[in-house]
Amino acid sequence: MWEARAVQGRGAELLEWARARVLAREPLRREVLRAPQDRVLVLTWWEADALDAELPELPEPDAELITRPVHRWRFESVE
């Protein structure tokens, strides 16, 4: 999971930036969401054996576009 908060009023620009990123390989599934306060969330699903597997990540956007460093988390399905 990748989450960033855009500078106020630039949420649409951050959303388009996230949509345009091409990863080194395609995940099983990718979903891009937006939230209040100009936040953008990208969820990706991968075929991987462990939470620490080497997987492509979305990079950091330009510092002028975001209010803080990007947050990244990895989860595994338990159901």
Residue frames as a rotation matrix with the C-alpha (Angstrom) as fourth column:
MET 1
0.588 0.809 0.000 0.00
0.809 -0.588 0.000 0.00
0.000 0.000 -1.000 0.00
TRP 2
-0.644 -0.730 0.228 1.30
0.748 -0.664 -0.011 3.43
0.159 0.163 0.974 -0.99
GLU 3
0.519 0.844 -0.133 -0.22
0.853 -0.500 0.150 6.62
0.060 -0.192 -0.980 0.42
ALA 4
-0.698 -0.709 0.097 0.69
0.707 -0.704 -0.062 10.27
0.113 0.026 0.993 -0.12
ARG 5
0.379 0.762 -0.525 -0.84
0.759 -0.581 -0.295 13.61
-0.529 -0.286 -0.799 0.77
ALA 6
-0.031 -0.329 0.944 -0.64
0.875 -0.465 -0.133 16.35
0.482 0.822 0.302 -1.81
VAL 7
-0.945 -0.201 -0.259 -0.03
0.279 -0.908 -0.313 20.00
-0.173 -0.368 0.914 -1.14
GLN 8
-0.206 0.948 -0.242 -3.44
0.333 -0.165 -0.928 21.63
-0.920 -0.272 -0.282 -0.63
GLY 9
0.434 0.538 -0.723 -5.30
-0.488 -0.534 -0.691 22.01
-0.757 0.652 0.031 -3.92
ARG 10
-0.205 -0.597 -0.776 -2.97
-0.979 0.129 0.159 19.65
0.005 0.792 -0.611 -5.84
GLY 11
-0.153 0.221 0.963 -4.77
-0.416 0.869 -0.266 16.37
-0.896 -0.442 -0.041 -5.11
ALA 12
0.860 0.510 0.029 -5.90
-0.163 0.328 -0.930 15.93
-0.484 0.795 0.366 -8.72
GLU 13
0.476 -0.774 -0.418 -2.32
-0.801 -0.184 -0.570 16.40
0.364 0.606 -0.707 -9.91
LEU 14
-0.458 -0.624 0.633 -1.04
-0.835 0.546 -0.066 13.80
-0.305 -0.559 -0.771 -7.43
LEU 15
0.291 0.662 0.690 -3.81
-0.246 0.749 -0.615 11.42
-0.924 0.009 0.381 -8.48
GLU 16
0.947 0.042 -0.319 -2.81
-0.321 0.083 -0.943 11.72
-0.013 0.996 0.092 -12.14
TRP 17
0.019 -1.000 -0.011 0.87
-0.970 -0.016 -0.241 11.33
0.241 0.015 -0.970 -11.21
ALA 18
-0.359 -0.120 0.926 0.10
-0.598 0.791 -0.129 8.04
-0.717 -0.600 -0.355 -9.38
ARG 19
0.645 0.689 0.332 -2.06
-0.145 0.536 -0.832 6.75
-0.751 0.488 0.445 -12.25
ALA 20
0.825 -0.323 -0.464 0.69
-0.535 -0.184 -0.824 7.44
0.181 0.928 -0.325 -14.79
ARG 21
-0.064 -0.913 0.402 3.46
-0.934 0.196 0.298 5.54
-0.351 -0.356 -0.866 -12.93
VAL 22
0.666 0.123 -0.736 4.53
-0.479 0.826 -0.295 2.34
0.572 0.550 0.609 -14.65
LEU 23
0.561 -0.451 0.694 6.06
-0.598 0.360 0.716 -0.31
-0.573 -0.817 -0.067 -12.42
ALA 24
-0.452 -0.852 -0.264 8.93
-0.838 0.304 0.453 -2.56
-0.306 0.426 -0.852 -13.49
ARG 25
-0.921 0.320 -0.223 6.36
0.168 0.841 0.514 -5.38
0.352 0.436 -0.828 -13.69
GLU 26
-0.294 0.912 0.286 2.60
-0.561 -0.407 0.720 -5.49
0.774 0.051 0.632 -13.43
PRO 27
-0.788 0.121 0.603 0.88
-0.526 0.376 -0.763 -6.53
-0.319 -0.919 -0.233 -10.19
LEU 28
-0.776 0.602 0.188 -2.02
0.627 0.769 0.126 -8.99
-0.069 0.216 -0.974 -10.19
ARG 29
0.376 0.898 0.229 -4.27
0.857 -0.431 0.283 -6.04
0.353 0.090 -0.931 -9.40
ARG 30
-0.816 -0.562 -0.134 -3.82
0.575 -0.766 -0.286 -2.30
0.058 -0.310 0.949 -8.86
GLU 31
0.325 0.941 0.095 -6.36
0.880 -0.337 0.335 0.12
0.347 -0.025 -0.937 -7.45
VAL 32
-0.809 -0.529 0.256 -5.97
0.434 -0.832 -0.345 3.90
0.395 -0.168 0.903 -7.09
LEU 33
0.261 0.901 -0.348 -8.15
0.922 -0.126 0.366 5.73
0.286 -0.416 -0.863 -4.57
ARG 34
-0.543 -0.376 0.751 -8.47
0.104 -0.917 -0.384 9.28
0.833 -0.131 0.537 -3.30
ALA 35
0.030 0.493 -0.870 -9.53
0.979 0.159 0.124 10.62
0.199 -0.855 -0.478 0.09
PRO 36
0.934 0.334 0.124 -10.19
0.295 -0.920 0.260 13.95
0.200 -0.206 -0.958 1.80
GLN 37
0.678 -0.675 -0.290 -7.28
-0.210 -0.556 0.804 16.33
-0.705 -0.484 -0.519 2.39
ASP 38
0.601 -0.395 -0.695 -5.83
-0.792 -0.174 -0.586 15.63
0.111 0.902 -0.417 -1.09
ARG 39
-0.160 -0.611 0.775 -4.70
-0.611 0.678 0.408 12.10
-0.775 -0.408 -0.482 -0.20
VAL 40
0.357 0.174 -0.918 -4.00
-0.859 0.447 -0.250 9.41
0.366 0.878 0.309 -2.81
LEU 41
0.060 -0.246 0.968 -3.80
-0.614 0.755 0.230 5.70
-0.787 -0.608 -0.106 -2.04
VAL 42
0.117 -0.071 -0.991 -2.49
-0.889 0.436 -0.136 2.97
0.442 0.897 -0.012 -4.36
LEU 43
0.277 0.028 0.960 -3.14
-0.593 0.792 0.148 -0.66
-0.756 -0.610 0.236 -3.49
THR 44
-0.016 -0.309 -0.951 -1.34
-0.915 0.388 -0.111 -3.40
0.403 0.868 -0.289 -5.40
TRP 45
0.697 0.232 0.678 -1.76
-0.480 0.854 0.200 -7.17
-0.533 -0.465 0.707 -5.18
TRP 46
-0.026 -0.825 -0.565 1.23
-0.975 0.145 -0.167 -9.40
0.220 0.547 -0.808 -5.93
GLU 47
0.910 0.076 -0.407 1.99
-0.038 0.994 0.101 -13.09
0.412 -0.076 0.908 -6.20
ALA 48
-0.065 -0.950 0.306 4.70
-0.606 -0.206 -0.768 -13.32
0.792 -0.236 -0.563 -3.54
ASP 49
0.106 0.034 -0.994 5.74
0.422 0.903 0.076 -15.77
0.900 -0.427 0.081 -0.84
ALA 50
-0.146 -0.260 -0.955 6.69
0.989 -0.069 -0.132 -13.29
-0.031 -0.963 0.267 1.88
LEU 51
0.825 0.477 -0.303 6.05
0.505 -0.863 0.016 -9.75
-0.254 -0.166 -0.953 3.08
ASP 52
0.341 -0.784 -0.519 9.72
-0.226 -0.604 0.764 -8.93
-0.913 -0.143 -0.383 2.48
ALA 53
0.253 -0.194 0.948 9.78
0.828 0.550 -0.108 -10.17
-0.500 0.812 0.300 -1.14
GLU 54
-0.737 -0.533 -0.416 11.46
0.185 -0.751 0.634 -7.91
-0.650 0.390 0.652 -3.70
LEU 55
0.130 0.841 0.526 8.62
0.950 0.046 -0.310 -6.07
-0.285 0.540 -0.792 -5.44
PRO 56
-0.557 -0.282 0.781 8.46
0.590 -0.796 0.133 -2.88
0.585 0.535 0.610 -7.49
GLU 57
-0.127 0.474 -0.871 7.36
0.846 -0.406 -0.344 0.20
-0.517 -0.781 -0.350 -5.55
LEU 58
0.683 0.328 0.652 5.92
0.589 -0.775 -0.228 3.51
0.431 0.540 -0.723 -6.65
PRO 59
-0.419 -0.907 0.027 8.58
0.746 -0.361 -0.559 6.20
0.517 -0.215 0.829 -6.17
GLU 60
-0.192 0.260 -0.946 8.32
0.665 -0.675 -0.321 9.42
-0.722 -0.691 -0.043 -4.17
PRO 61
0.636 0.391 0.665 6.68
0.744 -0.541 -0.393 12.25
0.206 0.744 -0.635 -6.13
ASP 62
-0.285 -0.693 0.662 8.54
0.410 -0.713 -0.570 15.55
0.867 0.109 0.487 -6.41
ALA 63
-0.652 -0.074 -0.755 8.80
0.758 -0.086 -0.646 17.20
-0.017 -0.994 0.112 -3.00
GLU 64
-0.955 0.288 -0.076 6.81
-0.289 -0.957 0.011 20.26
-0.069 0.032 0.997 -4.19
LEU 65
-0.391 0.842 -0.371 3.77
-0.382 0.219 0.898 18.04
0.838 0.493 0.236 -4.83
ILE 66
0.228 0.453 -0.862 3.50
0.509 0.699 0.503 16.36
0.830 -0.553 -0.071 -1.40
THR 67
0.619 0.112 0.777 3.27
-0.481 -0.728 0.488 17.60
0.621 -0.676 -0.397 2.19
ARG 68
0.307 -0.512 0.802 5.31
-0.795 0.326 0.513 14.78
-0.524 -0.795 -0.307 3.75
PRO 69
-0.755 -0.611 -0.237 7.18
-0.644 0.626 0.440 11.61
-0.120 0.485 -0.866 2.73
VAL 70
0.011 0.723 -0.690 5.11
-0.690 0.505 0.518 8.81
0.724 0.471 0.505 1.22
HIS 71
-0.118 0.036 0.992 3.85
-0.834 0.539 -0.119 6.10
-0.539 -0.842 -0.033 3.56
ARG 72
-0.120 0.046 -0.992 4.25
-0.712 0.692 0.118 2.48
0.692 0.720 -0.051 2.47
TRP 73
-0.134 0.115 0.984 2.90
-0.808 0.562 -0.176 -0.65
-0.574 -0.819 0.018 4.13
ARG 74
-0.590 0.003 -0.807 2.80
-0.544 0.737 0.400 -4.29
0.596 0.675 -0.434 3.13
PHE 75
-0.026 0.675 0.738 0.02
-0.888 0.324 -0.328 -6.63
-0.460 -0.663 0.591 4.13
GLU 76
-0.935 -0.133 -0.328 -0.73
-0.282 0.838 0.466 -10.26
0.213 0.529 -0.822 3.50
SER 77
-0.009 0.993 -0.121 -4.14
-0.756 0.073 0.650 -11.82
0.654 0.097 0.750 3.06
VAL 78
-0.861 -0.249 0.444 -5.25
-0.498 0.593 -0.633 -14.02
-0.106 -0.766 -0.634 5.93
GLU 79
0.018 0.936 0.352 -8.63
-0.449 0.322 -0.833 -15.09
-0.893 -0.143 0.426 4.57
